[in-house]
Amino acid sequence: MLEREYRILVPMTVDEYRIGQIYMTVRHTEKETQAGTEVEVVVNEAREHPELGPGHYTEKRYYLASKFPGWLAAIVPSNMYLCEKSWNCYPKTLTETTASFCSSFYLRIETLYTSPTPTEEAHQPSPLPIDVVDIVRDDYPKSHYLEAEDPHYFTSIKTGRGPLREGWCSDPVIPKMLAIKRVSASFAFWGLQTKVESFTHQCLREIFLVGHRQAFAWIDEWIELSEADVREYEEQVLACATRSHQSTAETHQHHHTAPDSLQR
């Protein structure tokens, strides 16, 4: 098992991101669906977690085999999916992911959204290696780059925040939130364990960088939304994703059904 703690500082408050976190999750599901990823929504409902308390639970299946690198696609079936179970008990969230083709794969992400002001819970020494993700200075993947989303240039019309200059982290005028993500990736498969676990962390770090940078760049889209607004948006996106998956599944079933002349 490979474990690591990621810390990401963003220019917004914990209370503001209560809505932003939901919006970002839904927006990325929408983008994945539009990009051709099959997303099957199994459960989406209010539910209490035994440790985190009341919150919202979602269970989704992502059909991603076609997006894997060649060395990984060669060992997984084409109809595989990742099953993601997520509890949003803000300011804490928990996501657990398993793979349909291999019971030895397990991914767990525990997140705490907190103020960067030292608190006993958020800033006690971590037992895990810490990786600080910097949304301004870290190398950004070219495939995701848009100048309109670059914090060096972006200015929020509704909040007046940005562009983010060197030293913004210590500017007392800019509100700040710290996302602390403890990630455990396990793939108990001889010969591939280290490679798959490292690849998983590599993918997640990019997701954390892109996602939190976009959370700031898209702040004008969600900052004035109510929870009712963002939940309505969620219902629309998840319903669309479900229809798209059902349509694709029916097409596959039709293509794999032999003609009557061959079935006799």
C-alpha positions as CSV (number, residue, x, y, z in Angstrom):
1,M,0.0,0.0,0.0
2,L,1.2,3.5,-0.9
3,E,0.0,6.3,1.4
4,R,0.5,10.0,1.1
5,E,-1.0,13.2,2.4
6,Y,-1.7,16.1,-0.1
7,R,-2.2,19.7,1.0
8,I,-3.7,22.3,-1.3
9,L,-4.3,26.0,-0.4
10,V,-7.0,27.9,-2.3
11,P,-8.3,31.5,-2.1
12,M,-11.7,30.9,-0.6
13,T,-13.3,30.2,2.8
14,V,-14.4,26.8,4.1
15,D,-18.0,28.1,4.3
16,E,-17.9,29.3,0.7
17,Y,-16.6,25.9,-0.6
18,R,-19.5,24.0,1.0
19,I,-21.3,24.8,-2.2
20,G,-18.2,24.9,-4.4
21,Q,-17.2,21.4,-3.5
22,I,-20.6,20.0,-4.7
23,Y,-20.5,22.2,-7.8
24,M,-17.0,21.0,-8.7
25,T,-17.8,17.4,-8.3
26,V,-20.9,17.7,-10.5
27,R,-19.1,19.9,-13.1
28,H,-16.4,17.3,-13.5
29,T,-18.9,14.5,-13.9
30,E,-20.5,16.5,-16.6
31,K,-17.2,17.1,-18.4
32,E,-16.3,13.4,-18.2
33,T,-19.6,12.4,-19.7
34,Q,-19.2,15.0,-22.5
35,A,-15.7,13.6,-23.2
36,G,-17.1,10.1,-23.7
37,T,-16.6,8.5,-20.3
38,E,-19.4,6.3,-19.3
39,V,-20.7,7.1,-15.9
40,E,-23.4,5.0,-14.3
41,V,-25.1,6.5,-11.2
42,V,-26.1,3.7,-8.8
43,V,-27.1,5.8,-5.7
44,N,-27.4,9.5,-5.0
45,E,-29.1,10.3,-1.7
46,A,-28.9,11.8,1.7
47,R,-27.3,9.3,4.1
48,E,-25.6,9.3,7.5
49,H,-22.1,7.9,7.7
50,P,-21.4,6.0,11.0
51,E,-18.3,8.0,11.8
52,L,-18.6,11.3,9.8
53,G,-22.3,11.9,10.6
54,P,-25.1,13.2,8.3
55,G,-24.2,14.0,4.7
56,H,-24.8,12.9,1.1
57,Y,-23.9,9.6,-0.4
58,T,-23.2,8.8,-4.0
59,E,-22.2,5.6,-5.7
60,K,-21.0,5.7,-9.3
61,R,-19.4,3.4,-11.8
62,Y,-16.8,4.7,-14.2
63,Y,-16.1,2.7,-17.4
64,L,-12.5,3.8,-18.1
65,A,-10.7,0.9,-19.8
66,S,-10.3,2.8,-23.1
67,K,-8.5,5.6,-21.2
68,F,-5.9,3.5,-19.5
69,P,-2.2,3.5,-20.8
70,G,-1.3,0.5,-22.9
71,W,0.6,-1.4,-20.2
72,L,-2.5,-1.3,-18.0
73,A,-5.2,-1.8,-20.7
74,A,-3.4,-5.0,-21.6
75,I,-4.3,-6.7,-18.3
76,V,-7.8,-5.4,-17.7
77,P,-11.1,-6.5,-19.5
78,S,-12.6,-4.0,-21.8
79,N,-15.9,-3.9,-19.8
80,M,-14.2,-3.1,-16.5
81,Y,-15.3,-0.3,-14.3
82,L,-14.3,1.5,-11.2
83,C,-16.9,1.7,-8.4
84,E,-16.7,4.9,-6.5
85,K,-18.5,5.3,-3.2
86,S,-18.4,8.8,-1.7
87,W,-19.7,10.4,1.5
88,N,-19.9,14.2,1.6
89,C,-20.2,15.1,5.3
90,Y,-18.7,18.6,4.8
91,P,-16.2,19.7,5.9
92,K,-15.1,16.1,5.8
93,T,-15.5,13.8,2.8
94,L,-14.6,10.1,2.2
95,T,-14.2,8.4,-1.1
96,E,-13.5,4.7,-1.6
97,T,-12.9,3.1,-5.0
98,T,-12.7,-0.5,-6.1
99,A,-12.2,-2.2,-9.4
100,S,-14.7,-4.7,-10.9
101,F,-12.0,-6.9,-12.4
102,C,-9.7,-7.1,-9.4
103,S,-10.6,-7.4,-5.7
104,S,-7.0,-6.5,-4.8
105,F,-7.3,-2.8,-5.9
106,Y,-8.5,-0.4,-3.3
107,L,-8.3,3.4,-3.1
108,R,-9.3,5.5,-0.1
109,I,-9.3,9.3,0.0
110,E,-10.1,11.1,3.3
111,T,-10.5,14.9,3.0
112,L,-10.7,17.7,5.5
113,Y,-11.4,21.2,4.4
114,T,-10.2,23.6,7.0
115,S,-8.8,27.1,7.8
116,P,-5.0,27.3,7.4
117,T,-5.0,28.9,10.9
118,P,-3.4,26.2,13.1
119,T,-5.8,23.8,14.8
120,E,-5.1,20.7,16.7
121,E,-7.0,18.5,14.2
122,A,-5.7,19.9,10.9
123,H,-2.1,20.7,11.7
124,Q,-0.9,18.0,14.0
125,P,2.2,16.2,12.5
126,S,1.1,13.8,9.8
127,P,2.2,10.2,10.0
128,L,2.3,10.2,6.1
129,P,4.7,11.8,3.6
130,I,3.3,15.3,2.8
131,D,3.0,16.5,-0.8
132,V,2.1,20.2,-1.1
133,V,0.2,20.9,-4.3
134,D,0.6,24.6,-5.3
135,I,-2.1,25.8,-7.7
136,V,0.0,28.7,-8.8
137,R,3.6,27.4,-9.1
138,D,3.3,23.7,-9.9
139,D,3.9,22.5,-13.5
140,Y,0.4,22.3,-15.1
141,P,-0.5,19.7,-17.7
142,K,-0.7,21.2,-21.2
143,S,-3.8,19.1,-22.0
144,H,-5.8,21.0,-19.4
145,Y,-4.3,24.5,-19.8
146,L,-6.5,27.5,-20.5
147,E,-5.3,31.0,-20.0
148,A,-8.8,32.0,-18.7
149,E,-8.2,29.5,-15.8
150,D,-4.6,30.5,-15.1
151,P,-4.4,32.0,-11.6
152,H,-1.6,34.2,-12.8
153,Y,-4.1,36.1,-15.0
154,F,-7.6,35.2,-13.7
155,T,-9.6,37.8,-11.7
156,S,-13.0,36.9,-10.1
157,I,-15.6,39.5,-11.0
158,K,-17.8,38.6,-8.1
159,T,-15.2,38.4,-5.4
160,G,-12.4,40.6,-6.7
161,R,-9.8,37.9,-6.0
162,G,-6.9,37.4,-8.3
163,P,-4.6,37.3,-10.1
164,L,-2.6,35.3,-7.5
165,R,0.9,36.7,-7.3
166,E,4.0,35.5,-5.5
167,G,3.3,35.6,-1.8
168,W,-0.5,35.4,-2.0
169,C,-0.5,32.7,0.6
170,S,0.7,35.1,3.3
171,D,-1.6,38.0,2.2
172,P,-4.0,38.7,5.1
173,V,-6.6,40.2,2.8
174,I,-7.1,37.0,0.7
175,P,-9.3,34.4,2.4
176,K,-7.8,30.9,2.4
177,M,-8.9,27.3,2.8
178,L,-6.6,24.3,3.2
179,A,-7.7,21.0,1.7
180,I,-6.0,18.0,3.4
181,K,-6.3,14.7,1.5
182,R,-5.0,11.5,3.0
183,V,-4.7,8.9,0.2
184,S,-4.2,5.2,0.5
185,A,-3.7,3.2,-2.8
186,S,-3.4,-0.6,-2.7
187,F,-2.9,-3.1,-5.5
188,A,-1.8,-6.4,-4.2
189,F,-0.8,-7.9,-7.5
190,W,2.7,-9.5,-7.9
191,G,4.9,-7.7,-10.4
192,L,2.6,-4.7,-10.8
193,Q,1.9,-3.4,-7.3
194,T,4.5,-0.6,-7.2
195,K,3.8,0.5,-10.7
196,V,0.0,0.7,-10.3
197,E,0.1,2.3,-6.9
198,S,2.6,5.0,-8.1
199,F,0.5,5.5,-11.2
200,T,-2.6,6.0,-9.1
201,H,-1.0,8.7,-7.0
202,Q,0.4,10.4,-10.1
203,C,-3.1,10.6,-11.6
204,L,-4.6,11.8,-8.3
205,R,-2.0,14.5,-7.8
206,E,-2.9,15.9,-11.3
207,I,-6.6,15.7,-10.5
208,F,-6.1,17.6,-7.2
209,L,-4.0,20.3,-9.0
210,V,-6.4,20.7,-11.9
211,G,-9.5,20.5,-9.8
212,H,-8.5,23.0,-7.1
213,R,-7.1,25.4,-9.7
214,Q,-10.4,25.3,-11.6
215,A,-12.3,25.7,-8.3
216,F,-10.8,29.1,-8.1
217,A,-11.1,29.9,-11.9
218,W,-14.8,28.9,-11.8
219,I,-15.7,30.6,-8.6
220,D,-18.0,33.1,-10.3
221,E,-20.1,30.2,-11.5
222,W,-20.8,28.8,-8.0
223,I,-20.2,31.5,-5.4
224,E,-23.8,32.8,-5.4
225,L,-25.5,29.4,-5.8
226,S,-27.7,28.0,-3.0
227,E,-27.6,24.4,-2.0
228,A,-31.0,23.9,-3.7
229,D,-29.5,25.4,-6.9
230,V,-26.5,23.1,-6.9
231,R,-28.5,20.0,-6.0
232,E,-30.8,20.8,-9.0
233,Y,-27.8,21.0,-11.2
234,E,-26.5,17.7,-9.8
235,E,-29.8,16.0,-10.5
236,Q,-29.8,17.2,-14.1
237,V,-26.2,16.1,-14.8
238,L,-26.5,12.7,-13.1
239,A,-29.8,12.0,-15.0
240,C,-28.0,12.9,-18.3
241,A,-25.1,10.6,-17.4
242,T,-27.5,7.8,-16.6
243,R,-29.4,8.2,-19.9
244,S,-26.1,8.2,-21.8
245,H,-24.9,5.1,-20.0
246,Q,-28.1,3.2,-20.6
247,S,-28.1,4.2,-24.3
248,T,-24.5,2.9,-24.7
249,A,-25.3,-0.3,-22.8
250,E,-28.3,-1.0,-25.1
251,T,-26.1,-0.4,-28.1
252,H,-23.5,-2.8,-26.9
253,Q,-26.2,-5.4,-26.1
254,H,-27.6,-5.0,-29.6
255,H,-24.2,-5.5,-31.2
256,H,-23.4,-8.6,-29.2
257,T,-26.8,-10.3,-29.9
258,A,-26.4,-12.8,-32.7
259,P,-29.0,-12.7,-35.6
260,D,-31.8,-15.2,-35.3
261,S,-30.3,-17.2,-38.2
262,L,-27.2,-17.8,-36.1
263,Q,-29.0,-18.5,-32.9
264,R,-30.9,-21.5,-34.4
